[in-house]
Amino acid sequence: MQNWFVYRDPAMEEALHEIASLRTFARLSLAEAIPTRPPS
């Protein structure tokens, strides 16, 4: 998503907190912490 929307790391983090459709697409929820790195 960072490449599609040309977000830098801080902007991507902010977008994941503010934009529900991005969270849904990334399969994240605000009920748990948003990871700072991709899982290994």
C-alpha distance matrix in Angstrom:
0.0 3.8 5.4 5.0 6.1 7.9 7.8 10.3 10.7 12.9 11.1 8.0 10.9 12.7 10.1 10.1 13.8 14.4 12.3 13.6 11.6 8.3 10.7 12.2 9.4 8.7 12.6 13.3 16.3 18.0 21.1 20.0 18.5 14.7 14.7 14.3 13.8 12.8 15.9 18.5
3.8 0.0 3.8 5.6 5.5 5.3 4.7 6.7 7.7 10.3 8.7 6.4 9.8 11.6 10.0 10.7 14.2 14.9 13.6 15.7 14.3 10.8 13.0 15.2 12.8 11.6 15.4 15.4 18.1 19.2 22.4 21.1 18.9 15.1 14.7 13.4 13.1 12.9 16.5 18.8
5.4 3.8 0.0 3.8 5.6 4.9 6.8 8.9 10.7 13.6 11.9 10.0 13.5 15.2 13.4 14.3 17.8 18.2 16.5 18.5 16.5 13.3 15.9 17.6 14.6 14.0 17.8 18.4 21.4 22.8 25.9 24.5 22.5 18.7 18.0 16.6 15.7 15.0 18.5 20.3
5.0 5.6 3.8 0.0 3.8 5.7 8.0 11.1 13.1 15.3 12.8 10.9 14.5 15.5 12.9 14.0 17.5 17.2 14.9 16.7 14.3 11.7 14.9 16.0 13.0 13.3 17.1 18.1 20.8 22.4 25.7 24.9 23.3 19.5 19.5 18.6 18.1 17.1 20.4 22.5
6.1 5.5 5.6 3.8 0.0 3.8 5.5 9.2 11.5 13.0 9.9 8.8 12.5 12.8 10.2 12.2 15.3 14.6 12.8 15.2 13.4 10.9 14.2 16.0 13.6 13.9 17.6 17.9 20.2 21.2 24.7 24.1 22.4 18.7 19.2 18.1 18.4 18.1 21.6 24.0
7.9 5.3 4.9 5.7 3.8 0.0 3.8 6.6 9.7 11.6 9.1 8.9 12.6 13.3 11.6 13.8 16.7 16.4 15.4 18.1 16.7 13.8 16.7 18.9 16.6 16.2 20.0 19.9 22.2 22.9 26.4 25.4 23.2 19.5 19.4 17.7 17.8 18.0 21.7 23.8
7.8 4.7 6.8 8.0 5.5 3.8 0.0 3.8 6.5 7.9 5.4 5.4 9.0 9.7 8.7 10.9 13.6 13.7 13.3 16.2 15.5 12.4 14.7 17.5 15.7 14.8 18.4 17.7 19.7 20.0 23.5 22.4 19.9 16.4 16.5 14.6 15.3 16.1 19.8 22.3
10.3 6.7 8.9 11.1 9.2 6.6 3.8 0.0 3.8 5.7 5.2 6.0 8.7 10.0 10.4 12.2 14.4 15.2 15.6 18.5 18.3 14.9 16.5 19.6 18.1 16.5 19.9 18.8 20.7 20.6 23.9 22.3 19.4 16.1 15.6 13.0 13.8 15.3 19.1 21.2
10.7 7.7 10.7 13.1 11.5 9.7 6.5 3.8 0.0 3.8 5.5 5.2 6.3 8.7 9.9 10.7 12.7 14.4 15.2 17.7 18.0 14.4 15.1 18.5 17.3 15.0 18.0 16.5 18.3 18.1 21.2 19.2 16.1 12.9 12.1 9.3 10.4 12.5 16.1 18.4
12.9 10.3 13.6 15.3 13.0 11.6 7.9 5.7 3.8 0.0 3.8 5.5 5.1 6.2 8.6 10.0 10.9 12.4 14.0 16.9 17.9 14.7 15.2 18.8 18.4 16.3 19.0 16.8 17.9 17.0 20.1 18.6 15.4 12.7 12.8 10.3 12.5 15.0 18.4 21.0
11.1 8.7 11.9 12.8 9.9 9.1 5.4 5.2 5.5 3.8 0.0 3.8 5.4 5.0 6.1 8.6 9.9 10.4 11.5 14.7 15.4 12.4 13.7 17.2 16.6 15.2 18.2 16.4 17.5 16.8 20.4 19.4 16.7 13.7 14.5 12.6 14.6 16.4 19.9 22.7
8.0 6.4 10.0 10.9 8.8 8.9 5.4 6.0 5.2 5.5 3.8 0.0 3.8 5.4 5.0 6.2 8.7 9.9 10.1 12.7 13.0 9.6 10.7 14.1 13.2 11.6 14.6 13.2 14.8 14.8 18.2 17.1 14.6 11.2 11.8 10.5 12.1 13.2 16.7 19.6
10.9 9.8 13.5 14.5 12.5 12.6 9.0 8.7 6.3 5.1 5.4 3.8 0.0 3.8 5.5 5.2 6.5 8.9 10.2 12.4 13.6 10.5 10.3 14.0 14.0 11.8 14.1 11.8 12.8 12.1 15.4 14.1 11.3 8.3 9.4 8.3 10.9 12.7 15.8 19.0
12.7 11.6 15.2 15.5 12.8 13.3 9.7 10.0 8.7 6.2 5.0 5.4 3.8 0.0 3.8 5.5 5.2 6.2 8.5 11.3 13.1 10.7 10.9 14.6 15.1 13.7 15.8 13.4 13.6 12.3 15.9 15.4 13.1 10.7 12.6 11.8 14.7 16.4 19.4 22.7
10.1 10.0 13.4 12.9 10.2 11.6 8.7 10.4 9.9 8.6 6.1 5.0 5.5 3.8 0.0 3.8 5.4 5.1 5.5 8.7 9.7 7.4 8.5 11.9 12.1 11.5 13.9 12.1 12.8 12.4 16.1 16.0 14.3 11.5 13.6 13.3 15.5 16.5 19.4 22.8
10.1 10.7 14.3 14.0 12.2 13.8 10.9 12.2 10.7 10.0 8.6 6.2 5.2 5.5 3.8 0.0 3.8 5.6 5.7 7.2 8.6 5.9 5.5 9.2 9.9 8.6 10.5 8.4 9.2 9.2 12.8 12.5 11.1 8.2 10.6 11.3 13.5 14.1 16.6 20.2
13.8 14.2 17.8 17.5 15.3 16.7 13.6 14.4 12.7 10.9 9.9 8.7 6.5 5.2 5.4 3.8 0.0 3.8 6.1 7.5 10.3 8.8 7.5 11.0 12.7 11.6 12.6 9.7 8.9 7.5 11.2 11.5 10.2 8.5 11.6 12.5 15.4 16.6 18.7 22.4
14.4 14.9 18.2 17.2 14.6 16.4 13.7 15.2 14.4 12.4 10.4 9.9 8.9 6.2 5.1 5.6 3.8 0.0 3.8 6.4 9.2 8.7 8.6 11.6 13.3 13.2 14.4 12.1 11.3 10.0 13.8 14.8 13.9 12.2 15.3 15.9 18.6 19.6 22.0 25.6
12.3 13.6 16.5 14.9 12.8 15.4 13.3 15.6 15.2 14.0 11.5 10.1 10.2 8.5 5.5 5.7 6.1 3.8 0.0 3.8 5.6 5.6 6.7 9.0 10.3 11.1 12.5 11.2 11.0 11.0 14.7 15.8 15.4 13.2 16.0 16.9 19.0 19.3 21.7 25.3
13.6 15.7 18.5 16.7 15.2 18.1 16.2 18.5 17.7 16.9 14.7 12.7 12.4 11.3 8.7 7.2 7.5 6.4 3.8 0.0 3.8 5.5 5.1 6.2 8.6 9.9 10.2 9.3 8.7 9.5 12.7 14.2 14.7 12.9 16.0 17.7 19.6 19.4 21.2 24.9
11.6 14.3 16.5 14.3 13.4 16.7 15.5 18.3 18.0 17.9 15.4 13.0 13.6 13.1 9.7 8.6 10.3 9.2 5.6 3.8 0.0 3.8 5.4 5.0 6.1 8.6 9.6 10.0 10.6 12.4 15.4 16.6 17.0 14.6 17.1 18.7 19.9 19.1 21.0 24.5
8.3 10.8 13.3 11.7 10.9 13.8 12.4 14.9 14.4 14.7 12.4 9.6 10.5 10.7 7.4 5.9 8.8 8.7 5.6 5.5 3.8 0.0 3.8 5.4 5.1 6.1 8.4 8.5 10.1 11.9 15.1 15.4 15.1 12.2 14.2 15.3 16.4 15.7 17.9 21.4
10.7 13.0 15.9 14.9 14.2 16.7 14.7 16.5 15.1 15.2 13.7 10.7 10.3 10.9 8.5 5.5 7.5 8.6 6.7 5.1 5.4 3.8 0.0 3.8 5.5 5.1 5.9 5.0 6.3 8.4 11.4 11.7 11.8 9.3 11.8 13.8 15.1 14.5 16.2 19.8
12.2 15.2 17.6 16.0 16.0 18.9 17.5 19.6 18.5 18.8 17.2 14.1 14.0 14.6 11.9 9.2 11.0 11.6 9.0 6.2 5.0 5.4 3.8 0.0 3.8 5.4 4.8 6.1 7.4 10.4 12.6 13.4 14.3 12.2 14.4 16.8 17.6 16.3 17.5 21.0
9.4 12.8 14.6 13.0 13.6 16.6 15.7 18.1 17.3 18.4 16.6 13.2 14.0 15.1 12.1 9.9 12.7 13.3 10.3 8.6 6.1 5.1 5.5 3.8 0.0 3.8 5.4 7.8 10.3 13.3 15.7 15.7 16.1 13.3 14.7 16.6 16.7 14.9 16.4 19.6
8.7 11.6 14.0 13.3 13.9 16.2 14.8 16.5 15.0 16.3 15.2 11.6 11.8 13.7 11.5 8.6 11.6 13.2 11.1 9.9 8.6 6.1 5.1 5.4 3.8 0.0 3.8 5.5 8.9 11.9 14.0 13.3 13.2 10.2 11.0 13.0 13.0 11.2 12.8 16.1
12.6 15.4 17.8 17.1 17.6 20.0 18.4 19.9 18.0 19.0 18.2 14.6 14.1 15.8 13.9 10.5 12.6 14.4 12.5 10.2 9.6 8.4 5.9 4.8 5.4 3.8 0.0 3.8 6.9 10.5 11.8 11.4 12.3 10.2 11.6 14.4 14.6 12.8 13.2 16.6
13.3 15.4 18.4 18.1 17.9 19.9 17.7 18.8 16.5 16.8 16.4 13.2 11.8 13.4 12.1 8.4 9.7 12.1 11.2 9.3 10.0 8.5 5.0 6.1 7.8 5.5 3.8 0.0 3.8 7.0 8.6 8.0 8.7 6.9 9.1 12.1 13.2 12.3 13.0 16.7
16.3 18.1 21.4 20.8 20.2 22.2 19.7 20.7 18.3 17.9 17.5 14.8 12.8 13.6 12.8 9.2 8.9 11.3 11.0 8.7 10.6 10.1 6.3 7.4 10.3 8.9 6.9 3.8 0.0 3.8 5.3 6.2 8.0 7.6 10.7 13.8 15.7 15.4 15.9 19.6
18.0 19.2 22.8 22.4 21.2 22.9 20.0 20.6 18.1 17.0 16.8 14.8 12.1 12.3 12.4 9.2 7.5 10.0 11.0 9.5 12.4 11.9 8.4 10.4 13.3 11.9 10.5 7.0 3.8 0.0 3.8 5.4 6.7 7.3 11.0 13.7 16.3 16.9 17.6 21.3
21.1 22.4 25.9 25.7 24.7 26.4 23.5 23.9 21.2 20.1 20.4 18.2 15.4 15.9 16.1 12.8 11.2 13.8 14.7 12.7 15.4 15.1 11.4 12.6 15.7 14.0 11.8 8.6 5.3 3.8 0.0 3.8 7.0 9.1 12.2 15.4 17.8 18.2 18.1 21.7
20.0 21.1 24.5 24.9 24.1 25.4 22.4 22.3 19.2 18.6 19.4 17.1 14.1 15.4 16.0 12.5 11.5 14.8 15.8 14.2 16.6 15.4 11.7 13.4 15.7 13.3 11.4 8.0 6.2 5.4 3.8 0.0 3.8 6.5 9.0 12.3 14.5 15.1 14.8 18.3
18.5 18.9 22.5 23.3 22.4 23.2 19.9 19.4 16.1 15.4 16.7 14.6 11.3 13.1 14.3 11.1 10.2 13.9 15.4 14.7 17.0 15.1 11.8 14.3 16.1 13.2 12.3 8.7 8.0 6.7 7.0 3.8 0.0 3.8 6.2 9.0 11.6 13.0 13.3 16.7
14.7 15.1 18.7 19.5 18.7 19.5 16.4 16.1 12.9 12.7 13.7 11.2 8.3 10.7 11.5 8.2 8.5 12.2 13.2 12.9 14.6 12.2 9.3 12.2 13.3 10.2 10.2 6.9 7.6 7.3 9.1 6.5 3.8 0.0 3.8 6.5 9.1 10.3 11.4 15.0
14.7 14.7 18.0 19.5 19.2 19.4 16.5 15.6 12.1 12.8 14.5 11.8 9.4 12.6 13.6 10.6 11.6 15.3 16.0 16.0 17.1 14.2 11.8 14.4 14.7 11.0 11.6 9.1 10.7 11.0 12.2 9.0 6.2 3.8 0.0 3.8 5.6 7.1 8.1 11.6
14.3 13.4 16.6 18.6 18.1 17.7 14.6 13.0 9.3 10.3 12.6 10.5 8.3 11.8 13.3 11.3 12.5 15.9 16.9 17.7 18.7 15.3 13.8 16.8 16.6 13.0 14.4 12.1 13.8 13.7 15.4 12.3 9.0 6.5 3.8 0.0 3.8 7.0 9.2 12.0
13.8 13.1 15.7 18.1 18.4 17.8 15.3 13.8 10.4 12.5 14.6 12.1 10.9 14.7 15.5 13.5 15.4 18.6 19.0 19.6 19.9 16.4 15.1 17.6 16.7 13.0 14.6 13.2 15.7 16.3 17.8 14.5 11.6 9.1 5.6 3.8 0.0 3.8 6.3 8.6
12.8 12.9 15.0 17.1 18.1 18.0 16.1 15.3 12.5 15.0 16.4 13.2 12.7 16.4 16.5 14.1 16.6 19.6 19.3 19.4 19.1 15.7 14.5 16.3 14.9 11.2 12.8 12.3 15.4 16.9 18.2 15.1 13.0 10.3 7.1 7.0 3.8 0.0 3.8 6.4
15.9 16.5 18.5 20.4 21.6 21.7 19.8 19.1 16.1 18.4 19.9 16.7 15.8 19.4 19.4 16.6 18.7 22.0 21.7 21.2 21.0 17.9 16.2 17.5 16.4 12.8 13.2 13.0 15.9 17.6 18.1 14.8 13.3 11.4 8.1 9.2 6.3 3.8 0.0 3.8
18.5 18.8 20.3 22.5 24.0 23.8 22.3 21.2 18.4 21.0 22.7 19.6 19.0 22.7 22.8 20.2 22.4 25.6 25.3 24.9 24.5 21.4 19.8 21.0 19.6 16.1 16.6 16.7 19.6 21.3 21.7 18.3 16.7 15.0 11.6 12.0 8.6 6.4 3.8 0.0
